[in-house]
Every structure is written in structure tokens, then in C-alpha cells.
Amino acid sequence: MPKRVQFAAEIEPLVQFIEDTDPSEIVQHTLAKLRDGVSMQRMLTASALAVTRSADLPPGHHGGPLHPLAGLHAVSHLVERLEGEQRFVPILQHVALANKHIHQPLTGPYTLMEFEPLDAGGVEATKQAFLTAAGRGEYNKADHYFLWLWEHVPPIEAFDLLMSVAIPKNVLDDHYFIFPAFTWRALETLGQEYLPLLMRPTVRYVSRFPIAPGVPEIEALIEEHELLTRVTRQQSGEDETDVIGRVGEAIGRCDVYADIPVLLAKALADGLSLEGAGEALSIGAAGLFLRSLTGNPMDVHLHTSANLRRYLIGLDGLSLKNKLLVLLLWHTGPEVRSTARRMVPAPQPDPEAVAALPYRTQDELLEAITESIYHQPQTDWATVTNLGQMRAVPEVKETVNLAQQYVQYGYDATALMTRLAEIVCHDNFTEMHAFKHHQAIVEEFYATREPWRWMHLVSGAQAAAISFGKNMEIYEAALDLLHA
């Protein structure tokens, strides 16, 4: 008889608590457990396990385990920038989101069953059987095959195979790429104990219909520039600063996104390292984000996807072909492509508007940035017919200009990161998008060289201004409890 997935006795009761608690009471009872000594890491792990076991995959990309699992990496690091019981807030947000999806009619009730690993006749035969199943949209069979592969090949080898299907499907939906890659990354923090289990939804998601499309124009670029044989340098260095800056700024000025892989392919053929190309893409993504007029708080994939791609480029064991596709397909995600229709000319932020601002000390500027975010105009949802077409209100530029002044004065980056961390904790509208973007800009700041690194912090302020106030129900409930 098929059996429901079960966990070890030391965590099973906590998983059941998240599954069974009424959504109206989940914040209160989760906070009580955290105050009673349940560690944040343990609660976050239980939240991930609960939504994996008891929420089905959504028909699109909202609901089920997708965004809770994709948000694990960001949440686990966001708490490090907070103090006191404020550190509980991201955990409460994650548990509330997992619990919500478990109880939503769209993705629940559901239970993930124990599957027997399926051997198709050895490693290579099972790899091919998985690819065949994915090519037919047979996600259930693909799940069986992959459970066997996790047991019989190094994890990175199995992950590389999964990403060979996921990366091209980015053309159809950014989440085919983002979901498995972010879940894999989260396991660096949560540990490898639950790797096969937490990756099951990603395997099922990636291998379902529609099947991966061909990307002939990108394959042609790789062949034209002989990148599979000419790209031999992995790590960047100081000798690449000029070309990284030149390519990154060119990407940031692009009006036709199809020109971006051409720029990257030529730079790689001319000797730029893979990591250098990833850094140039990051600089370009920040430039494009600052030019974007999007008012959709979930339209942060320009940045989060570039950040995730840099991580994968540096991952030992990921094949060169996949690393090249990771770089050259960034622009193809629908949520990245959509921003091309809502752009203002470079340079952004507007240098004249920034120059016109009065002098402020660091503390004064931090408060001005905070107040400008907190006082963004409320959205009249009765007038919103298409979230993806929302445009940012003019007041967002006020926040951006203040943030640009902050970085031009050379004020403390850590202080601004901490303030933005406190602000993004308010959000539960974006289902972890705000958290992921915040973590991305922090990582990109530290991974990008001068003078371009500061663009990421300004982008973080822009995203915070766009997302603030859309829905803060969980934060407000937590705040009442924390101050009770």
C-alpha cells in the first residue's frame, strides 16, 4: 500500500503542527514555539517539509511548495541582519506562507506519497529514461527515476542533469529555472539530509508539460564563437575590470534584450572568464532594473535571476554547457522580457535630480529613505486589472534618488542593508519575492567590484519602495504579538 511521506520523530510533530494549525492562528502559535526555544533553523526546516508534503504543485507558479522552497535561502540569511525578536519575523512569514498554501483549495488538501526509486538499467540508462519522461511530460515517472539517481550518482551530477531540462524552460516561465536552482541552494543552509525529498517537487515541476523548447539562436551563438572549446577560464581577476565594466554598462543600456547574449558571447570568445561574464551580467541587470518603470512588486527577476546565475556559474560540477546556457538565456524569462516594454533612458537614477537634493548626514538620509518608502501612495486595487502591467508611481523615484545620494556620499553600506532588511520584513504580498530580491542585492554588492557594486543597494531601495504596503497582514499580526 502507498504510504505518506514520514519524517524522523524529532521533527515530525513540528511538521504536523504547521500542516494542521488553522491559518488564522498560525502566527500566534508559531511565535509561541519560537519563544519557547524551538530554533529558527528547525522551524524553517519544518516549514519546508510541511509545504513539500502537504501542498500540491500549482498549475502556474503561484501556490504550493514553489515560492516557500525558493525563498528558503533568502529567509535563512535575512534573519542574520536583524536583531532580537525581529529575527522571528521572516520565519513567521515563511511558516504562514507554507500553511496558507497547504490550506488553499488551489493546492490542498494533498499528500506526497513515498515513491520507490526506479532503475532503468544503470546510471546512464536511468538518466536517459528521466530525459525521455521529461520530454513526454511524465513527471510522476521522472520523480521515480530521479529518486534512484540521487542514490547512485553524486548529487551535483544529478542536479546538472535536472538543470539541463530546467534551464531551456526558462523561456516558458522563469520559475522552471528558479525553483530547482534556489531549492538546491537552500540545502547549503538546511543540510543535505532532506535533499532528495525537498527536490522532489522541483523534479516534478521541471518535467511536467510543456516540454522544454529548443533555443536555436543561443545554440548558434555557442557554435559560432566555439564557446565549448574556447572558454577555459573560470575565475575572474583584477585584469578583467575594464572589460567587465564595459560589457556590464552596455547591457544596462540595452533596449533590445536579444542583444545581451551577443555581447556576452563575444566577450567570452575574446577571453573573458565565466565569472567575469556573470559579474558583467549582474551590473547590466542592476542598470536595467534602475531603468525599469515596473510597479509590479514581483518583477524582480532581473536581479534575482542574475544573482542565481552567478551562483551557478561558480558551482563546481555544473557542466560548461549548462553554465553557458545559464549566462546566455538570462534575458529569455517572461518576467525579465516584460520589463523591456517599461524603460526610461539611461542613466538612472537621474544625475540632475540627485544633485539637486539637499545635504543630509548618514542618519538623516537613512531616515529620509525610510520615510519615503513608508509613505509610498497606497495602491487602489480596484483599478488594477493586470498586475504584470503595473507601473511604479513617481514617488518611487524619490526613494531611488535618496538612495543614490546615500551611496554617492560613501555612507555605510551595512547600515542601509540593515534598514532595508527591516523594511522588507513587512511584505507578505510577494510570496518571498521581496525577501529574495533583498538577499540578491546584498550578495551582489559584496560580489561586485567598485564602482558598480553600489548600484545594487540603490536597486534594493527601489524594490522596497515598490513592494511596501501591498499586503502586510502577517507582519502586522506579528507586530501586535511581539509588543503584547
Secondary structure as the mmCIF struct_conf table of DSSP 4:
data_model
#
loop_
_struct_conf.conf_type_id
_struct_conf.id
_struct_conf.beg_label_comp_id
_struct_conf.beg_label_asym_id
_struct_conf.beg_label_seq_id
_struct_conf.end_label_comp_id
_struct_conf.end_label_asym_id
_struct_conf.end_label_seq_id
STRN STRN1 ARG A 4 ARG A 4
TURN_TY1_P TURN_TY1_P1 ALA A 9 ILE A 11
HELX_RH_AL_P HELX_RH_AL_P1 GLU A 12 ASP A 20
BEND BEND1 THR A 21 THR A 21
HELX_RH_3T_P HELX_RH_3T_P1 PRO A 23 GLU A 25
HELX_RH_AL_P HELX_RH_AL_P2 ILE A 26 ARG A 35
TURN_TY1_P TURN_TY1_P2 ASP A 36 GLY A 37
HELX_RH_AL_P HELX_RH_AL_P3 MET A 40 SER A 54
HELX_LH_PP_P HELX_LH_PP_P1 ASP A 56 PRO A 58
BEND BEND2 PRO A 59 GLY A 63
TURN_TY1_P TURN_TY1_P3 GLY A 64 PRO A 65
HELX_RH_AL_P HELX_RH_AL_P4 LEU A 66 ALA A 70
TURN_TY1_P TURN_TY1_P4 GLY A 71 GLY A 71
HELX_RH_AL_P HELX_RH_AL_P5 LEU A 72 LEU A 78
HELX_RH_3T_P HELX_RH_3T_P2 VAL A 79 ARG A 81
HELX_RH_3T_P HELX_RH_3T_P3 GLY A 84 ARG A 87
HELX_RH_AL_P HELX_RH_AL_P6 PHE A 88 HIS A 103
BEND BEND3 GLN A 104 GLN A 104
TURN_TY1_P TURN_TY1_P5 PRO A 105 THR A 107
BEND BEND4 PRO A 109 PRO A 109
HELX_LH_PP_P HELX_LH_PP_P2 LEU A 112 LEU A 112
STRN STRN2 MET A 113 MET A 113
HELX_LH_PP_P HELX_LH_PP_P3 GLU A 114 GLU A 114
BEND BEND5 ALA A 120 GLY A 122
HELX_RH_AL_P HELX_RH_AL_P7 VAL A 123 GLY A 135
TURN_TY1_P TURN_TY1_P6 ARG A 136 GLY A 137
HELX_RH_AL_P HELX_RH_AL_P8 TYR A 139 HIS A 152
BEND BEND6 VAL A 153 VAL A 153
HELX_RH_AL_P HELX_RH_AL_P9 PRO A 155 ALA A 166
TURN_TY1_P TURN_TY1_P7 ILE A 167 ILE A 167
HELX_RH_3T_P HELX_RH_3T_P4 PRO A 168 VAL A 171
TURN_TY1_P TURN_TY1_P8 LEU A 172 LEU A 172
HELX_RH_AL_P HELX_RH_AL_P10 ASP A 174 LEU A 190
HELX_RH_3T_P HELX_RH_3T_P5 GLN A 192 TYR A 194
HELX_RH_AL_P HELX_RH_AL_P11 LEU A 195 LEU A 198
TURN_TY1_P TURN_TY1_P9 MET A 199 MET A 199
HELX_RH_AL_P HELX_RH_AL_P12 ARG A 200 VAL A 206
TURN_TY1_P TURN_TY1_P10 SER A 207 SER A 207
BEND BEND7 ARG A 208 PRO A 210
HELX_LH_PP_P HELX_LH_PP_P4 ILE A 211 GLY A 214
HELX_RH_AL_P HELX_RH_AL_P13 PRO A 216 GLU A 224
TURN_TY1_P TURN_TY1_P11 HIS A 225 GLU A 226
HELX_RH_AL_P HELX_RH_AL_P14 LEU A 227 ARG A 230
BEND BEND8 GLN A 235 GLN A 235
HELX_RH_3T_P HELX_RH_3T_P6 GLU A 238 GLU A 240
HELX_RH_AL_P HELX_RH_AL_P15 THR A 241 GLY A 252
TURN_TY1_P TURN_TY1_P12 ARG A 253 ARG A 253
BEND BEND9 ASP A 255 VAL A 256
TURN_TY1_P TURN_TY1_P13 TYR A 257 ALA A 258
HELX_RH_AL_P HELX_RH_AL_P16 ASP A 259 ALA A 269
TURN_TY1_P TURN_TY1_P14 ASP A 270 GLY A 271
HELX_RH_AL_P HELX_RH_AL_P17 LEU A 274 ARG A 291
STRN STRN3 SER A 292 SER A 292
STRN STRN4 THR A 294 THR A 294
TURN_TY1_P TURN_TY1_P15 PRO A 297 MET A 298
HELX_RH_AL_P HELX_RH_AL_P18 HIS A 301 ILE A 313
TURN_TY1_P TURN_TY1_P16 GLY A 314 GLY A 314
TURN_TY1_P TURN_TY1_P17 ASP A 316 GLY A 317
HELX_RH_AL_P HELX_RH_AL_P19 LEU A 320 LEU A 328
TURN_TY1_P TURN_TY1_P18 LEU A 329 LEU A 329
HELX_RH_3T_P HELX_RH_3T_P7 TRP A 330 THR A 332
BEND BEND10 GLY A 333 GLY A 333
HELX_RH_AL_P HELX_RH_AL_P20 PRO A 334 ARG A 337
HELX_RH_3T_P HELX_RH_3T_P8 SER A 338 ARG A 341
BEND BEND11 ARG A 342 ARG A 342
STRN STRN5 MET A 343 MET A 343
HELX_LH_PP_P HELX_LH_PP_P5 PRO A 345 PRO A 345
BEND BEND12 ALA A 346 PRO A 349
HELX_RH_AL_P HELX_RH_AL_P21 PRO A 351 ALA A 355
TURN_TY1_P TURN_TY1_P19 ALA A 356 ALA A 356
BEND BEND13 LEU A 357 LEU A 357
HELX_LH_PP_P HELX_LH_PP_P6 PRO A 358 TYR A 359
HELX_RH_AL_P HELX_RH_AL_P22 GLN A 362 TYR A 374
TURN_TY1_P TURN_TY1_P20 HIS A 375 HIS A 375
HELX_LH_PP_P HELX_LH_PP_P7 GLN A 376 THR A 379
HELX_RH_3T_P HELX_RH_3T_P9 TRP A 381 THR A 383
BEND BEND14 THR A 385 THR A 385
HELX_RH_3T_P HELX_RH_3T_P10 LEU A 387 GLN A 389
STRN STRN6 ARG A 391 ARG A 391
TURN_TY1_P TURN_TY1_P21 PRO A 394 PRO A 394
HELX_RH_AL_P HELX_RH_AL_P23 GLU A 395 GLN A 408
TURN_TY1_P TURN_TY1_P22 TYR A 409 GLY A 410
HELX_RH_AL_P HELX_RH_AL_P24 ALA A 413 VAL A 424
TURN_TY1_P TURN_TY1_P23 CYS A 425 HIS A 426
BEND BEND15 PHE A 429 THR A 430
TURN_TY1_P TURN_TY1_P24 GLU A 431 MET A 432
HELX_RH_AL_P HELX_RH_AL_P25 HIS A 433 ALA A 447
BEND BEND16 THR A 448 THR A 448
TURN_TY1_P TURN_TY1_P25 GLU A 450 ARG A 453
HELX_RH_AL_P HELX_RH_AL_P26 TRP A 454 SER A 467
TURN_TY1_P TURN_TY1_P26 PHE A 468 GLY A 469
BEND BEND17 LYS A 470 LYS A 470
HELX_RH_AL_P HELX_RH_AL_P27 GLU A 473 LEU A 482
TURN_TY1_P TURN_TY1_P27 HIS A 483 HIS A 483
#
